[in-house]
Amino acid sequence: MAGYQGWFRAEGDGAGVGFSHYFRNEERCGIDMWPDISEYKKTYETPFKNADGSPAKLFSSYDKSTVDLHFQWMKEYGVDGVFMQRFFSAAKEKKTKNSSLAVLKNALEAASVNERAIAIMYDLSGLKSSGEDCSALIEDWKYLVDSLKDTNQAGTKTYLQQNGKPVVAIWGVGFPDRPYNIRNIGIERLIDFLKNDPVYGGCAVMLGVPTYWRELNADCTNDPYLHELIKKADIVLPWTVQRFTPLLHNEMDRYRDMLIADMKWCKENGIDYVPAVCPGFSWHNLSLYEFPDDIKPVGSIPRQGGSFYWKQLSTAIASGAQMLYVAMFDEVNEATAIFKATNTPPVSRYTQFINMDDKPSDHYLWLTGEASKMLKKQKPLTMKMPER
């Protein structure tokens, strides 16, 4: 499974928010990689220019044709499905709710048509420190079940199941840089509702937690209450993006040892475990104006032509992982996307973009499909990155 943002908008797409999540202008750009737009039915001109001087174009997630294409790619390359990111703000703010609901509705339909799994991942980003709790998510889940029939799509039913229960993820539990305290925002009530409500419950709950959740240190809040919450859930997803890099020696040994220890803890406590993997990371353009005192390099965690991605995939499978979470399908802001991206991004004196190391635009989709076959033992596992 991969994470799916679905938050990209374009001027003229009907959403009325301009190039949201892409850029404010050429000098203030929020993405570090450029999508390969050659297969999209609808694209939108931007202020950026290609090397030949032609206008560079982008897609909009708001268009049904975009979502359809993405799910077609999932089917073609063997990506099992996606967790649709649903932010706290989308659950409580009507304007955001309407825009994101349109994308979610299209995704549910596309998942059914292409027989891809789909699930909701609630991201607690946006939840404030005072006066707010998870009640809005309870009401939102009721709305999704009643109005969107998210767990009971028309046509082929593809909502993700774990042990016969629909999966709902809650991401952002235990991170010390968040403004909220996990003890007073009603997460236990939300988990209990999702698992036990007689009408809307019966779900399997997945919690997205920091990398060092088990030891309660480093990137994790030092509060044993986090372990209490995890034991009430069904699946734990540690967020390891930016925690490992191919630029350090023996990183995959460290990754392997962490996975094995995590899975041992989970087995002892009756919890399922899903490792996160990512192809790389880059946050240069956004940092130029968001963090002028801490500008990030381009490709700070380099993809190395897919080598870094494959090392994570193969290490996780060899360590005994039964499922994998790919971060992310379409995340071009942090350059973790696995969907089709271009080797020839726009040329600008204000911004820099990563390229695909001269690999085909579908390279990471193909690698993900290969890993899926090996995870399911349809092909022998190889620690060396496969070649076409």
Buried (B, 14 or more C-beta within 10 A) or exposed (E): BBBBBBBBBBBEBEBEBEBBBBBEEBBBBBBBBBBBBEBBEBBBEBBBBBEEEEEBBBBBBBBBBBBBBBBBBBBEBBBBBBBBBBBBBBBBBEEBBEBBBBBBBBBBBBBBBBBBBBBBBBBBEBBEEEEBBBBBBBEBBBBBBEEBBBBEBEEEBBBBBBEEBBBBBBBBBBBEEBEBEBBEBBBBBBBBBBBEBEEBBBBBBBBBBBBBBBBBEEBBBEBEBBBEBBEBBBBBBBBBBBBBEBEEEEBBEEBBEBBEEBBEBBEEEEBBBBBBBBBBBBBBBBBBBEEEEEBBEBBBBBBBBBBBBBBBBBBBBBBEBEBBBBBBBBBBBBBBBBBBBBBBBBBBEBBBBBBBBEBEBBBBBBBBBBBBBBBEEEEEEEEEBBEE
